[in-house]
Amino acid sequence: MYNEDNKKIISVFDNEGKFLSKTSLIRANKLIDRKCAYWIGKNKLCLALSKKDRRNIKDSIIKKSNNICYICNQKSSKASIDHVIPKSYYKNGGSDLPSNLKCCCKRCNKDKGARTLKQYVNHIYKNRQQYMYISDTQLEKLKELSKHY
């Protein structure tokens, strides 16, 4: 049925039925696996959340955390959202669901990159001198949190 998985043959619609774009089967399956979209017909995909919904979720997570980064425990005026389980791990839960999203400062988010929280905590322990801005108490909290992801 599909000769090339990278060919943009899947129509993507928002959750109000408005056509947004075309995408590849590979990308469509990633969106499905991450629970960001669902099939609505042959070669038709609907995004689970609108752009506005995603923005509201992000704003809510940041507000609930008081703009405090869950990694370094410091307040950030320009907080971002971290996927505790990275999107690259989509088959193992790296979804855009709120349970996988945390308020994170840009420095920590960029440094964590595509690591899982457990991998990142181990990285911090191995390179402790570079991460003195993260207290020992906070590092223990992260280690404990990483057991749940």
C-alpha positions in Angstrom: 0.0 0.0 0.0 2.8 2.4 0.9 5.9 2.4 -1.3 7.8 5.1 0.7 7.3 5.6 4.4 8.8 9.1 4.1 6.4 10.3 1.4 3.9 12.9 2.8 0.6 11.1 2.1 -1.2 11.4 5.4 -3.6 14.4 5.8 -3.5 16.0 9.3 -6.5 17.8 10.8 -6.9 19.7 14.0 -9.4 18.6 16.6 -12.1 20.8 15.0 -11.7 19.2 11.6 -9.6 21.9 9.9 -6.9 20.6 7.5 -3.4 21.5 8.7 -0.9 19.7 6.6 0.4 16.5 5.1 2.8 14.2 6.8 4.6 11.0 6.3 3.5 7.6 7.6 6.5 7.4 9.9 5.7 10.8 11.5 2.0 9.8 11.7 2.8 6.6 13.6 5.0 8.5 16.0 2.2 10.9 16.7 -0.2 7.9 17.3 2.3 6.1 19.5 2.8 9.3 21.6 -1.0 9.7 21.9 -0.8 13.0 20.2 -3.2 12.0 17.4 -5.6 9.3 16.2 -6.8 7.9 12.9 -10.1 9.3 11.6 -10.1 7.5 8.2 -7.8 6.1 5.6 -4.7 8.4 5.4 -6.4 10.9 7.7 -5.1 11.8 11.2 -6.6 14.1 13.8 -4.4 15.8 16.4 -5.7 15.1 19.9 -5.1 18.7 21.1 -5.3 22.0 19.4 -2.4 24.5 19.5 -4.4 26.5 22.0 -5.0 23.4 24.2 -1.2 22.6 24.2 -0.4 26.2 25.1 -2.9 26.0 28.0 -1.4 22.8 29.3 2.1 24.3 29.1 1.0 27.5 30.9 -0.9 25.5 33.6 2.2 23.3 34.3 4.5 26.3 34.6 2.0 28.2 36.7 1.4 25.2 39.1 5.2 24.9 39.6 5.5 28.7 40.3 8.1 28.8 37.4 10.4 26.6 39.5 12.5 24.2 37.5 12.0 20.6 38.7 15.7 19.8 38.0 17.6 22.6 39.7 14.8 23.9 41.9 15.5 27.5 40.7 12.9 30.0 39.6 13.0 30.9 35.9 11.4 33.9 34.2 11.5 32.0 30.9 10.5 28.5 32.0 10.1 25.7 29.4 8.5 22.3 29.4 10.6 19.1 29.7 9.4 15.7 28.6 10.6 13.6 31.6 10.6 10.6 29.3 11.9 12.2 26.0 9.8 12.2 22.9 12.5 10.1 21.2 11.4 7.3 23.6 7.8 7.5 22.3 7.3 3.7 22.3 8.1 3.7 26.0 5.9 6.5 27.2 7.6 9.7 25.9 4.3 11.3 25.3 2.9 14.8 25.4 0.5 13.9 28.2 0.7 16.2 31.2 1.9 13.4 33.4 5.1 13.4 31.4 5.6 17.1 31.3 7.4 19.2 33.9 8.4 22.9 34.3 12.1 23.2 33.5 14.5 26.1 33.1 16.0 26.4 29.6 19.5 25.6 30.9 18.5 22.3 32.5 16.1 21.4 29.6 18.9 21.9 27.0 21.5 20.1 29.1 19.1 17.1 29.8 18.4 16.9 26.1 17.2 13.5 25.0 18.2 11.7 28.2 15.7 10.0 30.4 15.5 11.5 33.9 17.4 8.5 35.3 20.1 8.9 32.7 20.4 12.6 33.5 20.6 12.0 37.3 23.4 9.5 36.7 25.1 12.0 34.4 24.9 14.7 37.1 26.4 12.3 39.8 29.3 11.4 37.4 30.0 15.1 36.7 29.0 16.5 40.1 31.4 19.4 40.1 29.8 20.9 37.0 26.3 20.8 38.7 27.0 22.5 42.0 23.9 24.7 41.4 21.8 21.6 42.0 21.8 20.9 45.8 22.4 17.4 47.1 18.9 17.5 48.5 17.4 18.3 45.1 19.5 15.7 43.5 18.1 13.1 45.9 14.6 14.2 45.0 15.4 13.8 41.3 16.8 10.4 41.9 13.6 9.4 43.8 11.4 10.9 41.0 13.3 9.1 38.3 12.2 5.8 39.9 8.6 6.6 38.8 9.4 7.2 35.1 
